[in-house]
Amino acid sequence: MLLHRLALTSRAVGAEPARNAKTALLAEVLRELDPAELPAAVALLSGESRRMRIGVGPAALRDLPDPAGRPQLEVAPTERELARIAAVHGSGAQAERRRLLGALFARATAEEQDFLRAVLVGELRQGALDAVMADAVARAADVPAAEVRRALMFRGSARAVAAAALSGGAPALRAFGLEVGRPVRPMLAAAAPDVSTALERTGPAALEWKLDGIRVQVHRDGADIAVFTRSLDDITARVPEVVEAARALPLRSAVLDGEALALGPDGRPRPFQVTAARTASRQDPARLRAEVPLHVFFFDLLHRDGEDLLDLPGERRWDALAQTLPPELRVPRTVTGDADRAHAFFRDALAHGHEGVVVKDPAAPYAAGRRGAGWIKVKPRHTLDLVVLAAEWGHGRRRGWLSNLHLAAGGGRAEGLEPWVMLGKTFKGLTDELLAWQTRELLAREVHRSAYTVHVRPELVVEVAFDGLQRSPRYPAGLALRFARVLRYRDDKGPAEADTLATVRELAAEGL
């Protein structure tokens, strides 16, 4: 199959709002694939190939050859070429990766280039990638969707599960099970604006502190320990503290779910980027441990001494965890149906420097890889009114619209900086209607442009929600927004009423 077919399918799926229609489009293309090319196609369409990390950033993906005039790339060879690029290391690796990527893009049509860019930077906007792909695999193979989702939970690879479903049906899917040493996709939490709303959904529930660290899944098989991240990457060698904590437990085998984070001398969490940098570093673990020690807190137990626990209610899994782990390795937790008690627990979590709470239905099984109603996260919402300095042209289904906004606070001159100080970018939270509106408004304020960016007069004020602030050498103030998303444009505010850098500094000083 030509890659062009996948690119057009991806664009159609992204433009289709209905999940059933998305599923039908993907199922149709899956049925057309040759068995040998099915795994590569599923990896590309599900976004799974983004884990290749080819080592080329978004900027490099803009400086590439003009598109080819006709489709010629095939699916499986294209994925193999991406794997080849990802495998380039050593002296001159960056230049060689760019050369290989340029050669690949020179053979791609405009639609294929858009598709590949989106895949490589993790911006494949098809909506709920894994969930939609699981439903599409089920429809294409004529098997129950629940069987596909369960197999995906255990195997963690959409390409492997799709190949099994379409070649062996339900019996092949049932062969997948929990294996100690092979990570499963973590259960995810839905969101609620406050604790009371969450309790209305769950009834009496368990509340746990939501820690701002790195999600870790720890597997123990005798003396062998493996530690995996949320994205299923193996980081065992980088986190000796987590390995030692797991090895000290009175267990033969276990699969634990938790969070690792760096704590300060006062026991409060250090900024997220400190933990992230520590767990991402491949330098001497002993030195890093001395400089930035990690602590691990567990909140779930999926397997214990030969028994799988995933299908048990959450309260029984917690009981097994509490019987096995000492209190210092368990996340703080309370069980209540009283809104006042729940709010007090939430405030206590914030007072200790944590993100908020996770409200958990005591009866919920472990729904790996899914964002269901069993777990609901509650965090305070932080907002700033910022000015738009520029916007980048979108690609894929956003082609022709100005999408990625450059966000800035005022008052930079007080620190010897430019009047408007950039704090980050975002394309999150933008509906099609808002994209069309902001494209018109920004083009009306255009000052100059480059190939991919339109710079504008600093006149439009946008209200942005964000999860926190982090240190960043990329921006003049040394600060950047974490997980920024657009809430609305403030038609009632002019740029003089936007938030200032001094306000942002105050939030950072408060530990936000």
N, C-alpha and C positions, 0 to 999 in steps of 0.2 A: 504494500500500500504506500502511496505517496504521502509524504508529510503534509502536503497541502490539504489533504482530506482531513487530517487531524486538526490543522489550524482553523479550517472553516468550521468544523464541528465545535471546537472550543469557543470560537467567536459566537456561534449560534447559541450555545449553552449559556454563555455569559449574558447574552441579550434577552434570554427567556426568563421571565420572573417565576413561572410555575415550576415547582420541583418535579412534578410528574412529567412535564415536557422536557426538562433537562435530562431526566432519567431515560426517556424514550430516545432522545438524540444520541446519547452515549451508548445505549444498548444496541442501537442500529449499527453504529460503527464497529462495535465489538464483534458483532456477528459476521461482519465482512472481513475481519482480519484472519490471516493465516496463523495457525497455532504457533509458528516459529516467531512471528512478529508481535504476538499478543502481549507478552510481558513488557516489551519496550513501549508499546502504545499506551498501556495502562500506566506505566511509570510516568510518561510524559503528560498524559491527560489528568492524572490525579495530583500532579505536583510532586510526586515522590522523588523524581529525579533532581529536585532542588537540593537534596542532601548530598549531591556530588561535590558541591562547593568547588567550582572550577577555578576559583582564585582570581576572578576578574570582576571588578565592581560595576555598578550601574553606569558610571561615567564612561568606562571603556566600551560598554555596550552601545553607546551613542556614536562613537567614532568608528564606524564600520562601513564596509562598501555599500554602494547602491544595490538595491535588490535585483535579482535575476528576472528576466522577462517571462520565463515559463517554469512550471514546476518540474523538478528533477530529483529532489532529495527523497529518499525512501525512509520509512520509519525506523527499522532496526539499525541500518547503517548510521543513521543520524545519532541515535542514542549511543552507539558504540563510539562514535567520534567524540561525543561529549565526555564519555568515560575516559577516552584517550587524553583529552585536554586536561581533565581533572587529575590524571596520573602524572603529569609533567612536574618534576621537582628539580631542585638543584640550581646551580649557577645559570643565570639567564632564563629561568623558568617563566618569569612574567612576560618577557618578550616573546618567548616561544608560544605561550598560551594565547597571547594576542594574535600572533601570526596564524595559528591553527584556527582560532575563532573567526578571524577575518576571512580565511579561505572557505570555511563552512558557510558563513553568512553571504559570501559572494555568490553562492549557488542557491540561495534561498529567495523565494519571492517575497514581496512586501508583507503578505499575510503570514508567511512562515517566519519571517524575521520578527514580526510582532509577537508571534506565539513563542518563539524561542527566548526572546527577551523576557517575557513574562514568566516562563518556566525557570529561567536561570536566576532571576532576582526574587522569586517567590511571590509574584504578583499575578498569578493566574486567577483572574476574577470570574470563577464559574459558580461560586457559592457552595459552601460546605463540601469541599472537594472529596474527601474520603467517604462521607455519608452518601453523597449523590453517586459516586462511583460504585459503592457497595450495592446500592439499589439497581444500578445499571447492570452490574455483573449478574445479580440475581435474575433480572428480567431476561438477559441474553442467554443465560444457562438454564432458565426455567426451574429455578430452585428457590426455596423460601429465603427472603431477605435476612431473616434472623439467623439462618445457617451461615450466610456470607459474613454478617457482622461478627458472629462469634469466632469464625475462623480467622477473620482479620484481627480480632482482639488478641488471639493467641500467636498468630504468625507475624503480625506487624508489617506485612508487606502486601500492598494491594496487587502487585504484579504476580506474586506467588499464589495468592488466593484466587485471582481471576483465572490463572492457568489451570488450577485444580478444578474450579467450578465448571469451566467450559470443556474440560477433558474428561472429568470423572463424576461430575454432578454432586449431589448431596453426600454420597458415601465418601468421596474424596475430601469434602469439606469437614466431615466429622472426624477425619483422621488427625486434624489439627487439635492440639491440646496444650495446656500449660506445661512448659518445660523449664525446669530450674536451670538458669544460665542463658535462656533466651528471653529478652525483654518483651513485655506486652505493652500495648499502648495504654497510657494512663487514663484513668477516668477524669473527665473534665467537669467544671462547675458552670451552671447557668448563672445569671446575675440578677440581682434585685436592687432597687434604689435604697432600701432600708431594711432593718431587721424585722420590723412588723410585717412588711409585705412578704418577706421570705417565710415567716412563721405561718402566715395565712395560707401559703402554698403547701407547707409540709405538715402543719399541726405541731404538737410537741416534738422537739428535735434536739439533736446534739449540736452544740456550737463549739467550733474550734478556732483558735487564733489562725489567721491567714498570714503566713510568714513570707517575707519578701526575699526569698533566696532562690536556690536552684533546685528544681524538682529532681529527686533521685529515686531510682528503683534499685533496690539492693537484693541480689541473689546470693544465697549461700548453699553450697553443696559440700558438706564436710568442712574441710579447711579451705576450700576454694571459694573466693568471694569475687563477685563482679558487680560493678556499679554503673548504671546507665542513666542518661539524662531523659528529659521529657521527649526529645526527638530520637531516642533510642541509641544515642552515641555512647560508646564505652569510654568512661573516664576513670576507670579503676586506679590506674597508676598515678593519677593527679590528686586523689583524695584519700591519703593514708589514714586520716582520722576516721573516716566513714568505714573503711575496711576493718580497722581495729575494733570499732564499736560493734560491728556485725559479728566479728570473729569471737568476741567475748560473750556472746549470748549463749544460753544453755539450749542449743538447738543443733540438730544434725543437718536439717535443710530448711530453707525459708525463702520467701519472696516478700520483701517489705517495701512500702511506699512512704516517702517522706520528703523532707526539705532540708537541704544543707545551706548554712549561711554563716557568714563571718560575724562574730560578736565582738564588741569593744570590751575594755576592761570592766566597764560598769554593767555588762551583760546585755546592753542594748544592741540591736542590729546595726551594723555598719551599712553605708549606702550600698544599694544593689550592685552598682558597677564594681565595687570592691570584691564582692563575692563572685561576680561574673568573671572578672579578670583572673582571680585566683583559680577558679575551676577550669578556665580555658587555657591557662598557661601550661606549657610543656617543659618549663624550666625545672631545676632541681626541686623536687617535692619537699625534701627535708628543710631547705632554706625557706621556701614559700610557707611551709607550715609554721615555722618559727616567726615569720613576719606577719602572716595573716592566718591565724588558726581558724579552722572550721568546726562548727558544732552541727550535729545532725539530730533532727526531731522526726519521729515517725508517727503517722496517723492511720496506717492501714496495714493489714497482714493478709496476703493473698494465698500463701501456702505455708504449712508448718509440718515438718517431719513426715512428709509423704502424703499429706492430706491437702487437697485444694479447697480453698475457702471462698473463692470469688462469688459463688452463688448463694452464700449465706447472707442473712440480713446484716446490715452494717453494725448493729449493736452486738451481734455475736462475734463478728470479726474484731471489734474493739475489745470485747472481753478476752478473746484469745491474745490480742496484743498486750493488754494490761497484765495478763498472767505471765507473759514472757519477757517483757521489757521493763527496766526500772523507770521510775517517774521522770528522771532527767533526760531520757531518750524519747519521751512521749510529748506530743504537742499538748498544751493546756486545753482543757475541754470541760464543758458543762452540759447538762441535759435539762431542758426546761421548755415549758409551753407558755411561760409568763413573759409578756412583752417587756415589762420593766426590768426583770432580771436579765433578759437577753440584751437589752440596751446597755445595762451596766457592764455586762461581760464585753460587749463591743467597745465601750469607752475604755475599759481596762486594757484591751488589746492595743488600742491606739496610744494610750498613755505609756505603754511599754515600747513604743516605736514601731509597731507592726502595721500591716496594711489594712486589717479589718478582721472579719470572721468568715468562716464557711459554715453555713447552716445545712445539716445533714439529716435526711430522713432515716430514722433508725431501722426501718424495714427494707431499705434499698440495697439490692445486690451491687456488686462492683461492675459497673457498665463500662468496661475499658474502651477508650477511644471515643466515648460519646459525651456530649454535653446535655445531660438530661435533667429531670426535675429532682433527682435524688440528692444532688449537691447544689447549693446556691451560695455564691459569694456575695458579700456585702462590703463595699469600700466607700469611704467618703469621696465625693466627687469634687475635684479641684478644677477651677476654671480661671481663665484669664481672657481679657479682651485685648487682642493683638492686631497689628496692622499687617496687611498683605503687601510684601515688597515685590514679589514676582510669582510666576506660576510656570510649571513645565507642561508641555503638551503631553496628553495621555497617549496610550497605545492600546492595542487590542480593541475592546468594545468602547474605550474612551478616546479612541483616535478622533482627532478633530476638535476636541475640547481641551481647555486648559484645566489641568487636574491637580498636580502636586503643588501645594501652596508653600511659599517661603514666608515664615511667620516672624514678626519682630516686635519687640517692646521699645518704647520711647525712652528719652532721657539719657542717651548714651554719652552726651557731651560732658556730663558731670564726672565721668570716669575717663575722659580723654578719648572716647570712642566716637564712632559715627552717631548722628542723632538717633537713627533707628538701628537697633542691635538684634541681629537674627538669632533665634533660639531653636530653630528646627523647621522641619517640613512635615506636611501631612496631606494625604489624599483620602483619609478615612472619614466616613460620615457624610459623604457627598452623594445625594440622590441625582438621578438624571436631570431632574428639573433644576436642581441647584447648580449642577455642572453647566447647563446651558446658560443660566442666568449669569453665573460668575464669569463665564467666557466672554459674554457680551460686555459686561461691566469692566472687566480687566482690559480687554482690547481697547475700550474707549479711553482708558487711562495709560495706554502704552507709552513708554519713554524710548526704549530700544529693545532689541531682541537678539538672541543668538539662535543657533539651529534648533534648540529644544526648549529655550526659556524666553519668556516675555517678561521684561522688567517694567514695572508700572509706578505711577505716582502713589505715594503712601497715603491713600485716602480711605480705602475700605477697611472697616473694623470687623473682625470676626471673633465670635466667642468660641473658645476652644476648651474642651475638657482634656485633662491629662492625668496620668497616674502618679507623677512625681517629677523631680528634677535630678539630673545626673551631671557629673563633671564631664566636660568634653573639650578636647583641644581643637576641635574643628570650628568652634564658634568663638567670636571675639570676646564674649563675656565669660568664656570657660564653662558655660552651663548649657544644657539642652533639655528639652521636654521629653518625657518618657510617654510613649503611646498616646500621642496627641490625636484628637479627632474633632472634627467640626460639629458644633451644635447648631449654630445659626449665624447669619450676618446681622450685625447690629446697625440697622438703618437709623436708629435713634442716637447714635454716637458718631462723633467726628474723631479724627486721629488724635486731637489734643486730649480726648477723654480716654484714650487707650491706656492700659496698664504700663507702668514704667519699669525700667531695669531695677530701680530701687525696691519696688514691690517684689520683684522676682528674687532679689537678693535676700529680702526678709523671709520669704517662703523657704529658700534654701537653708538659711540659718536656723529655721525652726525644724529642720530635718525632713522637709517634704521631698 
